[in-house]
Amino acid sequence: MMKQMWTRWTVLLIILLLATGCGGNGRTTPTLPDPSTGDVDGPGGQVEILATQAAEVLADEGDVLATQAAATIVAQTEALATQAAELIAEEGPAVATQAAELLEQGETAVENGTLPINVEPGSLAEKFATIPLPEGNGTVEVTVTEAELNQAIAMAQAQSGAQTTLQNPQVRFSGGYIILTGTLAAPISGQLTVSFAPYVVNNTLQFEVVEASIGNFQVPPAALQTAEQTLNSSLGTAMGQLPAGTGLQSVTVGEGTMTVVVVRL
């Protein structure tokens, strides 16, 4: 269609050149007829007719091209809209499920005081964050050493940037318990020792105080809370980095190590 239009304009240009002549060959350049005289038989009148016809052809072809272009744009827009709707229908439920899982994990973290942290390479948090996902109804075991937990406690205290009331805390695993020791600065001063029995409730880690002592004094509740918070901010926070869709099934303390069983939820 475009080729035909250019051909018509080429013919029109040739006719115009023949009708008007060249200024250097001595011919007289004819003038266009006066419409009031009705003289359309001369070259000028024929040129005017051809020009009118060319304008009409251009108007007709322009409308057709505009219509075709509009139809093409509409068709492409509808195709893109259909593809977008199909993609949303396919990916929407999965995205919604992931969002719900992340929200639930966030709520649990707020309740337990184990908000997500920056995972340092080689840390206990990274160890839990990078475990392989359990297959089907299977489980994955994670072994925690005393050195790993003590490093996590030191990192947690360094990141807090505040003067802690329990200084130089250290843990060891023995007899099924996590035994935490450290120098207590307040509300009383002395060497604090607390034995915790860890257990799992609703896929989250909990601690039960089995025994506590601070010299010849009775251990105040505030000191026990400080000791438990020390474990929550280190061991509990590290376990809070488990991959989405997993949780704790059980925790067993041995001699020098602790075994954590992770299950797919």
C-alpha positions in Angstrom: 0.0 0.0 0.0 2.8 2.4 0.8 4.6 1.5 -2.4 1.4 2.4 -4.4 1.2 5.8 -2.7 4.8 6.6 -3.4 4.3 5.6 -7.1 1.4 8.0 -7.4 3.3 10.9 -5.9 6.2 10.2 -8.3 3.9 10.3 -11.3 2.4 13.5 -10.0 5.8 15.1 -9.6 6.7 14.2 -13.3 3.5 15.7 -14.5 4.1 18.9 -12.6 7.6 19.2 -14.1 6.3 18.6 -17.6 3.4 21.0 -17.1 5.4 23.9 -15.6 8.5 23.5 -17.7 12.0 24.5 -16.8 13.0 28.1 -16.4 16.2 27.7 -18.6 14.7 26.3 -21.9 13.0 29.5 -23.1 9.4 28.1 -22.5 6.8 30.2 -21.0 5.7 28.9 -17.6 1.9 28.5 -17.7 -0.3 29.7 -14.9 -2.9 27.8 -13.1 -6.4 28.5 -14.4 -8.8 30.8 -12.7 -11.5 28.6 -11.2 -14.1 31.4 -12.0 -13.4 30.9 -15.8 -13.9 27.1 -15.6 -10.8 26.5 -17.8 -9.7 23.0 -16.8 -8.6 21.8 -20.3 -5.2 23.4 -20.1 -2.1 22.0 -18.5 -2.6 24.1 -15.4 -6.2 22.8 -15.0 -5.0 19.2 -15.4 -2.3 19.7 -12.8 -4.9 21.0 -10.3 -7.2 18.0 -11.0 -4.3 15.6 -10.4 -3.3 17.4 -7.2 -6.9 17.1 -5.9 -6.9 13.4 -6.8 -3.6 12.9 -5.1 -4.9 14.6 -1.9 -8.0 12.4 -1.9 -5.9 9.2 -2.3 -3.6 10.3 0.5 -6.6 11.0 2.8 -8.0 7.5 2.0 -4.8 5.7 2.5 -4.0 7.6 5.7 -7.3 6.6 7.3 -6.7 2.9 6.4 -3.2 3.0 7.8 -4.3 4.7 11.0 -7.1 2.1 11.4 -4.6 -0.7 10.9 -2.2 0.8 13.4 -4.9 1.3 16.0 -6.1 -2.3 15.6 -2.5 -3.6 16.0 -1.9 -1.6 19.2 -5.2 -2.8 20.7 -4.4 -6.4 19.9 -0.9 -6.2 21.4 -2.3 -4.5 24.5 -4.9 -7.2 25.0 -2.3 -9.9 24.6 0.0 -8.3 27.2 -3.0 -7.9 29.6 -3.8 -11.5 29.2 -0.3 -12.6 29.9 -0.1 -10.4 33.0 -3.4 -11.9 34.3 -2.1 -15.4 33.7 1.2 -14.7 35.5 -0.6 -13.1 38.5 -3.0 -16.1 38.7 0.0 -18.5 38.7 2.4 -16.7 41.0 -0.2 -14.9 43.2 -1.0 -17.8 45.6 2.7 -18.7 46.0 3.7 -15.1 46.8 0.8 -14.8 49.2 1.9 -18.0 51.0 5.4 -16.8 51.3 4.3 -13.4 52.7 2.1 -15.1 55.2 5.0 -17.3 56.4 7.3 -14.3 56.7 4.6 -12.4 58.7 4.1 -15.4 61.0 7.9 -15.7 61.6 8.1 -12.0 62.3 5.3 -12.1 64.9 7.0 -15.1 66.5 10.3 -13.3 66.6 8.8 -10.3 68.2 7.1 -12.4 70.9 10.4 -14.3 71.6 12.7 -11.4 71.4 14.6 -13.0 68.5 14.3 -10.4 65.7 16.3 -11.2 62.6 20.0 -10.1 62.7 22.8 -9.6 60.3 24.1 -13.1 59.6 27.9 -13.1 60.0 30.0 -15.6 58.0 31.0 -18.6 60.2 28.6 -17.6 62.9 26.0 -19.8 64.7 23.3 -17.8 63.0 24.7 -18.6 59.6 24.8 -22.3 60.5 21.1 -22.4 61.1 20.3 -20.1 58.2 22.1 -22.4 55.7 20.9 -25.8 56.7 19.5 -28.0 53.9 15.7 -28.1 53.8 14.2 -31.4 55.1 12.7 -33.5 52.4 9.0 -34.4 52.8 8.3 -35.3 56.4 12.0 -35.8 57.1 14.2 -33.9 59.5 17.6 -32.3 59.6 20.0 -32.5 62.6 22.2 -29.5 63.6 25.0 -29.9 66.1 25.9 -26.9 68.3 29.2 -26.9 70.1 30.1 -25.0 73.3 32.6 -22.9 71.4 29.9 -21.9 68.8 27.5 -20.8 71.5 30.1 -18.9 73.5 31.1 -17.0 70.3 27.4 -16.2 69.6 27.0 -14.8 73.2 30.2 -12.7 72.8 28.9 -11.3 69.4 25.5 -10.5 70.9 27.0 -8.6 73.8 29.3 -6.7 71.4 26.5 -5.8 69.1 24.3 -4.5 71.9 27.0 -1.9 72.8 25.6 -1.5 76.3 27.2 -2.4 79.6 25.6 -5.8 80.6 24.8 -6.8 84.1 26.2 -10.3 83.4 29.8 -10.0 82.5 32.1 -12.6 80.9 29.3 -15.2 80.4 30.3 -18.7 79.4 28.3 -21.9 78.7 29.0 -25.6 78.8 26.8 -28.6 77.9 26.6 -31.3 80.5 24.1 -33.8 82.0 21.3 -32.6 79.6 21.6 -29.0 80.7 23.0 -25.7 79.4 25.1 -24.4 82.3 25.6 -20.7 82.1 28.2 -18.9 84.4 29.2 -15.3 84.6 29.9 -12.3 87.0 26.7 -10.6 88.0 27.0 -6.8 88.6 23.4 -6.1 89.6 21.1 -6.3 91.5 23.8 -8.0 93.6 27.4 -8.8 92.8 28.8 -12.3 92.6 29.5 -15.4 90.5 26.2 -16.5 88.9 25.6 -20.1 87.8 22.3 -21.2 86.2 21.4 -24.6 84.8 18.8 -24.5 82.0 16.9 -27.4 80.5 16.0 -26.4 76.9 12.8 -27.7 75.3 10.6 -26.9 72.3 7.1 -25.5 72.2 5.3 -24.7 69.0 8.6 -25.1 67.0 10.3 -22.5 69.1 13.0 -22.8 71.8 12.2 -22.4 75.5 14.3 -22.6 78.7 13.5 -24.0 82.1 15.6 -23.0 85.1 16.6 -26.1 86.9 19.2 -24.8 89.4 20.7 -21.4 90.1 23.2 -20.0 92.6 25.2 -16.9 93.4 27.5 -17.5 96.3 25.6 -17.7 99.5 22.8 -15.5 98.3 19.4 -16.3 97.0 19.3 -15.6 93.3 16.9 -12.8 92.5 14.4 -13.1 89.7 16.0 -10.3 87.8 19.3 -12.2 87.7 17.5 -15.2 86.2 15.9 -13.1 83.6 19.3 -11.6 82.7 20.7 -15.1 82.3 17.8 -16.3 80.2 18.0 -13.2 78.0 21.7 -14.0 77.4 20.7 -17.3 75.9 17.8 -15.9 74.0 19.9 -13.1 72.4 22.5 -15.7 71.2 21.2 -19.3 70.8 17.5 -18.3 70.4 18.3 -15.6 67.9 20.5 -18.0 65.9 17.8 -20.6 65.7 15.4 -17.8 64.6 17.4 -17.7 61.3 16.1 -21.1 60.2 14.9 -21.1 56.5 11.2 -20.2 55.9 8.9 -23.2 56.3 11.0 -25.0 58.9 10.9 -25.1 62.7 12.4 -26.9 65.7 11.2 -30.4 66.6 13.5 -31.1 69.5 16.6 -30.2 71.4 18.9 -32.6 73.2 21.9 -31.6 75.3 24.8 -34.0 75.5 28.4 -33.7 76.8 30.0 -30.8 75.1 27.4 -30.6 72.3 23.8 -30.0 71.7 21.7 -31.6 69.0 18.9 -29.6 67.4 16.3 -31.4 65.2 14.7 -29.3 62.5 11.5 -30.3 60.7 9.6 -28.9 57.7 6.4 -27.3 58.8 
